[in-house]
Amino acid sequence: MEKEEGDETIRFVTDRMFGKLSTWLRVLGYDTVYAADLNDGSVQAVEDEDKALAAFAIVESRVLLTRDKGLVAAATKKGVQCLYIKTDEVMEQLKELLRYNVNLNLEPVPLRCSVCNASIRPVEESEEDMLKETSYVPTSMVGKWEFWICVRCGRIYWEGSHWRNMREMLRQLQ
Ligand SMILES: [Zn+2]
């Protein structure tokens, strides 16, 4: 893959092996559609899902990440930009992307819902009641921390220990 300006706007579609990698790419700000989210169950056969993934990658100009060499061959033939990822572990997978010269941002950014890939926006002061009613939000942090909410699924985010751990792990890639 050519290293070029604007890699931070690169968009991905990932196969079913990459649920965790999809989550991480979203935390890093990348628009990442995961195969299992794309297929609502209407596509049953693996070959059909592969075809759907390749077609979706073309229509949306997304880079297809896959562990399936057969899919790489078939999709590349159709003009899809594909990257074959061979490792199991997410940090190793990110390293593979870097080796492909994908100029990855390696800092978590509050842009995207790691669950559903939609945008997240800052929670307003007037919405603090909503935060207090959300079971997984520590009430002691409301009013002190900055929170974000997913515009689609409503998931709440903040820069807690989860992000610090991720940042720590990402530092080892730099
Ligand atoms: Zn969401």
Residues whose N, C-alpha, C, O or C-beta is under 5 A from the ligand:
A	BS01	ZN	C113 V115 C116 N117 A118 C150 R152 C153 G154 R155
